[in-house]
Amino acid sequence: MTRSEVRDAVHKVLCDAQQALGEGEVNPLGDECCPFEAIPGFDSLASVEVTTSVCAALGIADSTANPFLDGGPTTVGRAIDRFCSLAGVTDD
């Protein structure tokens, strides 16, 4: 698995979350965006659901870590870094 595959999985699940939260137009978020700020209705519960979905998509065993909350809400890029770490991805 590569970082690009992790990024694709994270972006797909975030787009699914935007749809589920009632966003009219779904737009992929850039790495610098914070989902808590960019997606109306995205909260800590949504971040747990998204984390669970991303972990399932990547074949990561359930983890207590929440890559979207790294000492507070974080960016998509930082969450991707944390998912890569959980998945053992070291290359692109």
Protein Blocks (a to p, Z undefined) as FASTA:
>chain_A
ZZklmmmmmmmmmmmmmmmnopabdcdddfkbcfklmmghiafklmmmmmmmmmmmnopa
cdfbdfklghiacdfklmmmmmmmmnopabZZ
